Amino acid sequence: MNFSDFSKASQQFNQFSPEMKEQMMKMAKARVKEKLLKWFATPTFVLLGIVLGAVIGAFTACFGDISDRLSAIRDANPLYFIPALAIGGAAIVFAYKKWGRWTERGMDQVFAVGLNKESDFPLVSIPMAAVSTWLTQLFGGSAGREGAAMQIGSALSYNISKKLPFENAAHVMLVTGLAAGFAGIFQAPMAATAFALEVLLVGHLELGALLPAAAAAFTACKVSSMLGFHKFSVDLSSLLDASGFSASIFTNEGALDGKFLVKLALMGVLFGIVGGGFAKLLGLSQNFFAKKFPNNIKRIAIMGVGISALLLVFFQGRYAGLGTNLLDMCFGINTFGNAAGDAANAVGTAADLGNAAGNATGSAAGTADLIGNVAGYDWILKFALTILTLSAGFIGGVVTPLFAIGATFGIFIASMFGMPVALAAALGFAAVFASASNTLWAPILIAGEIFGFNCLPAFFIVCTVAYICNGGQSIYKQKKIRIKI
């Protein structure tokens, strides 16, 4: 605007009535305020993400450390704690009725808030989720803990967002808290960012929350690590090198190995069926037992007795807790030998349940020590007991048990495809998570962050196929969108 135009505009403004001038000034101030808020929104979200990441990282490190200690106590004394699972379950339900009413839904509440179905997320859900998960772990419930970690992060960040004047602040901060919670417990910030962005709405990425979510995830990961919380990681390349196998699908100067691609795709189909089947059966089981036992305390007490009995019958707690013991068996240095010998043992038969897969000497002549090896039936027993635990009403997550189910199932099918058991277990680890959670990028990235990025093309293919073949199922109450083509 030149001086002449400005002069004309000033003259026109002076012709208005005082009331009109006042109204125009208010409109101008509102417009300026709107612009300023828009400009400062993202930097503010990022700064808050860093602060929240530090706080949530500290919370999750403490939470995870206590969980590990309780699990170690249970593993050392299974006959003392696992029989009391029903008592621990009754205590969980009583505590929620007394102090945490309307917060017992766990991740379902996070999704209800994230999808704008609800607007209240009480902070009491933070201690309730943590303590209830600890009780589940102490008494042997087959469940994870990432659900509590993400609930802690999202509850804290969502309540802080109510003080912010920015548009869509609640949704952005909820996604930020989800990323921080996931990153703090798994120390996989890239996967945590992707998971938080894609999990709420199927087929859509919440890119408006990308920067704050990434800032929170990397900060939470760093703080959690600095506080000494253990990260599960595997040097997959070394295991594959030891077996003389190259996991790269790019051979012959860039040409794709067609046979290997077909094997990966077929494995992805099987992983997709297992993950999708888990999600479907979990939903059906939860509905069935909720109708069978409408009273929450009776349901968790009665089912708790049955679950604890099964946990003790099946090798005194082998399938209790997170399932990290199974993961350690899958990827332990002395867990298995070469691909041929290990895969032959991985199947396991009903006639000889004592014959375990992965003997380090490659010998299957005798009965292997069941606690130190992966058996062909491990995946199905962990699968069933996790569904029963969550259907009963115990609090916890499901991702870590899914990792264990996927890894042990990968070993189970390794011989069918001539795959080294280490690679098959790693592929199952990521792909079953992808199919059960109905997410794609987070499983691919967590595979890279845990196993190394040398095998990323293989993870990409298997996870993509598993994601497509999951039958549209999910362990989460996601909202689906239709994409018009």
N, C-alpha and C positions, 0 to 999 in steps of 0.2 A: 504494500500500500504506500503510494507516494504522499507528499505533503498535501496536495490538492484534495485527494480522496479522503485523507484523514480530516481535513478542515470541513469538508462537506458532511462527513459522518458526525463530527462534533456539533455542527449546527443543527443537524436533525435530532441528535440526542437532546440538545437544549430545548427543543420544541416540545418534548414529552412532558407530561404531568409529573409531579414529584412521586406519585404512587407508581407510575409506569417506570420511572428511573430506578426506583428502589427494587422493583420486580426484576428489571433487566440486570441490575448489579448482583442480585441473588443468583440469577441464572448463570451469570458469568463466573461467579465464585464457585458454584456447584460444578461447572464444567472444568474449571481449573483443578478443583479438588479431585474430580474423577480422573483427570489425566495424571495427576501426581500419584494417586493411589495405584493406577495402572503401571506407572513407571517403577514405583518402589515395591510392587508386589513380589516379583520374582527374587530380587536381592534379599528381601525380608524373609521370604520362604526358605531361601538357601541358608541364610544365617541361622534361622530357627532350626533348620534341618541338621546343621552341624551341632548346635547346642543339644537338641533332642537326641541326636545320634550318640553323643557322649554320655548323656544321662541313661538312655535306654541300653547302650552297650554295657555300662556298669551294672545296671539292673539285671540284664540277661546273663552276664558273666557270673554274678552272684547266684542267680537263680539256677543256672546250669551247673555250677560247682556243687551247690547243695544237692541237686538232683543226682549228680554222679556219686556223691558221698553216700546218699541214702541207698542208691542202687548197689553200691559196693557192700554196704552193711547187709542188705537183703541177700545178695549172692553168697556172702560168707555164712549166712544162717538161714537158708531157705525154709527149713522146717519150723522156724520160729515165726516168720513173717507171712509167708504165703497163705497158711491156713487162716490168717486173720484178715484176709482180703475183704470178706463181707462186712466185718466190723469197720474197716477203713472206709468202705463204700457208704455205709450207713452214716458215718460221721460226716462225709462229704455232703450228702443230701441234707442232713440236719443243719449243717453250717450254712448252706445256701438258703434254706427256708428261714433261718434265724436272722442272718446278716446280709445275704446277697440275693434276695429275691429279684427275679427278672434278669439276673446276670449269669445264670447257670447254662445258658445256651452256647457259650464259648464263641467259636468262630462264626456260628450262625448269627450272633448279635453283631459282629463286625460287618458281616455282609448286609444285614438289615440296615445298618447305619450308612454303609458305603453306597447302597442302592437307594438311599433316601426314603426307605420304608419306615424308618424311625429316626428320631432326632436326639434321643437321650442315651448316653453311654456313661453310666455311673463309674466314678473312680474306684469304688469298692470292688469292682470286677478285677482290679489288679492284684490285691492280696488274695482274693478268693481263688483266682485262677492259679496263682503260684502255689498256695498251700494245698489246694485240691490235687494238683499235678504231683506234688511231692508225696502226698499220701498214696496216690495211685502207683507211683514208682516204688515206694517203700514196701508196699504189700504185694507187689508183683503183677499189677495189671498190665496187660500187653498193650501199651499205648505210648505215644511219643510225648514231646514237650514243646514243640515249636508252636502249637496252638496257643499255649499260655504266653509264650514269648511275644508272639504277634498281637495277642490281645492286650498285653501290657503296653506295647509300643503304640498301638492304635488308640487305646483308651486315653493315654496320656496326651498324645498329640491332638486328638479330636477335642478334648476339653480345653486345651490351650487355644485352639483355633476359634473358639467362641469369643475370645477377646480381640480378635483381629478384625479390622474394618474392610478387608479385601474381599472381592467377589470370589466365590467358590473356595473360600479358605478352608472350610470344614472338609471338603472332599480332598483337596490337595494335602492337607496335613494328615488326614487318615491314611492315605497312601504312603506318605512319608514315614509315619509310625510303623506301618506294616513292613516296609523295607528295612527299617532299623531293627525291628524285632527279629526278623528272619536272618539278617546279617549278623546280629549279635550272637545268635545261638548256633549258626552254621559257619560263620566267618567266611561267607561267600558273597561279597558285596555286589558283584555283577549279577549273579543269579537272584539275589534279594531284590535288586532294583527291577529286574525284568518281571519277577513274580508279582511284586506289588502293582506294577503297571498293567499286567494282563489278567490277573486272577478275578477281578470283580465282574468284568464284562467280557463274555466270550467273543473273540474275534475283534477286540478293540484294545488299543494301548492308550492309557491315560497319560499322553505325552506332556500335558500341561503340568504334571507333577514330576517330570523326569529329573530336572536339576535338583530340587530339594530332596527327592527320594534317593538319588545317587549320593548326594552330600551326606545324608543321614546314614545310608548304608555303609559307606566307606569309613565314616567316623565311628559308627558302632562296632564295626569289625576291628578297627584299630584299637579302640579302647578295650574291647573284650579280650583281644590278644594280649595287650599290655598288662591286663590284670591276671593273666596266667590261665585263662580258660582254654582247654584243650580243643584243637581243631582236628577233625578226622580227615586224613589225607593219605593218598596212596601213590607211590611212584610206579605207575602202571608201565611206563616204558621199560624200567629195569626188569619188572616181572616178565614182560614179553620178550625182552632181549635174552633173558635167561632160558626161555623156552625156544629161542631161535625163530621167533615169529615177528614179522614186520607188520604193524597194524595199518600202515598207510594203504589207502585204496588207490593211490595214484602211483602207478608203476609204468614201466616202459616209456619213459620220457613224457609223462603227462597223460598217458592213455588210462582209461578207467578199467579196472579189473572187473569184468562183467559177472563172473561167478561169485566173487566176493560181495558185489553189490546185491545180487539175488539172495545170498545167504543173510545179509544184514536185513533186507526187506522182509524176508520170511520170519526172521527172529522178531522183527518189529511187530508183525502181525500177532505173534504169540504173546509178546509183552503187552500189546494193546488189549488183547482179550483178557489177560490176567488183571491188568489195572482197571479196565472198564468193568470187568466182572466183580472185582472187589468193591468198586463204588456202587454198583447196582445192588449187590447183596447186602452191603452195609445199610443202604436206605431201606431195603425190604426188611432186614432184620430189626432195625430200630423201630420201624412201624409195627412189626409183628409183636415184639416184646412190650412195646408201649401199650398196645391193646390188651395183651395177655395179662400184664401186671400194671394197671393204671396208677397204682400207688408207687411213687418213686422209691421210697425207702424199702418197701417189700421187694420191688423188682431188683434193686441193686444188692440187697441182702441175699435173696434166694439165688440169683444168678452168680453172685460173688462166691457162694459156697461151691457151686458147680464148677466155676472157672478155676478156683483155687485147687479143687480136686484134680481137674484136668492138668493144670500146670505141674502139680506134683507127680502125677502118673507119668507124664511125658518128661522123664529125666530130671525131676526135681528142679524145675524152674528154668529149663533151657530156653523156653519161649516166653519167659516173664520179662517185663520191662520194655525198654526201648528196642531191643534187637541188635544193639551194638556188639554183643558177644558173637552173634552170627556173622556180622560184618567183619569182625576181627578174624574169625575163622576163614572167611572167604578170601581175605587178602593178606593173611599172615604169610610170612616168608616161608615157613615150614608147613603151610597148610596143604599144599599140593605139589606134585611133581610135574612131569611132562603132560602135554595135552592128551595124548592117547591113553596113558595109564589112568589119569585123573578122570577123564570124561567117562571111562568105562565104569568107574566106581560111582560117578555122580548120580546115575539113574537110581540105584538102590531098588531092591525088590521087597514086596510084602513078605516074602518067605524068609528073608534074612535082613531084618531091620537093623541088626547090629553092624552090618557091613557098610562103613561110611566112605564118602568120597574124599579124594584129595590126600591120601597118605603120602607123606613126604618121600618115602622110599619107593613109591610107585607099586607097592605090593598090596594085593588084595586077598592074599591067601588066608589070613587070619581075621579075627574080629577086631576091628579098629576101635580105639577109644572114642566113644560117641561124643564126649564133651569137647574133644580137640579137633574134630573134623566136621565137614559139611556133609549132611546126608541128603539123599534125594527127596525125602519127605519133609524136610525142614520148611520149605516154602509153604506147603499147604497147611501145616499145623500152625505156623505163625499167622498165616492168612485167616484161618478160622478163629483162632483165639483172640486176634486183634478185633475182628468183627464182634465177637461175643462181649469183649471188654467194653467197647464203645457203645454197644447196644444196651448194656446193663446200666449205663449212665456214668461210668467213670470218666474223670476229666483228664484230658491230655491231648496230644496231637496225634497225627496219623502218618506224617511224612517219614520219620525215621523207621517205623515198622515197614512202610512201603519200600524204603531203601533195602531193608533186610529181605523182604519178600522177593523183590526184584533180583537182588544179587544171588540168593540161593536158588531161585528159579532159573537164572541164567546158567548156573553150574549144572542144574538138572538137565537142561537141554543142550549143553555144550557138545556132547558126543554126537548129537543129531546133525550138527553143522561142521564138525571138525574144528571147532574153535578152542583155543586155549581157555581154560576155565577162568583165568584172571580177566581176560577180555570179555568173555561171556557174562561174568558176574558184574563187571563195570557197566556193560551195556544194559543189563537188566536193572541195575541200580537206578539209572537215569530214566529208562524208557517206561518202566512201570509207574514211576512217579509222574511222568508226562501224561500217561493215559488215565490214571486215576484222578489226577487234579485237573485234567482238561486244560493244561497249559503246555506251551511248546518251548519258548525261549529260555525260561528259567531252568528246566531240566537239562537243556543242552549246555548252558553256561555253568551250572553247578557241576556237571560232569567234567568240564574243562578245569574248573577251579579246584576240584578234588583229585582228579586223576591225571591232570596235565593236558595240554592242548594239542599234543602230537596226534591224538586219535580223534580230534574234533570232527572230521568228515564222517567217521563211522557213527559217532554219537548223533550227528545231525540226521543221518538217514534213518537210524533205528528209532529215534525219538519222533521224527516226523511221521513215520508209518504207524507207530504206536498211537500217536495223537489222533491220527485219522481213523484208526480201527478201534477206538474205545467205545463206539456205539453212542456217542454223545453223553456219556455218563460223567459224573464228577462227585468227589467227596465233599465239595463245597456247594452251597446254594447260590450258584452264579446266575446272573441274568444273561440271557441269550439275545443276540441281535440278528436280524436278517440282513444279509448283504445283497443288494440288488445288482445283478450283472447285466 
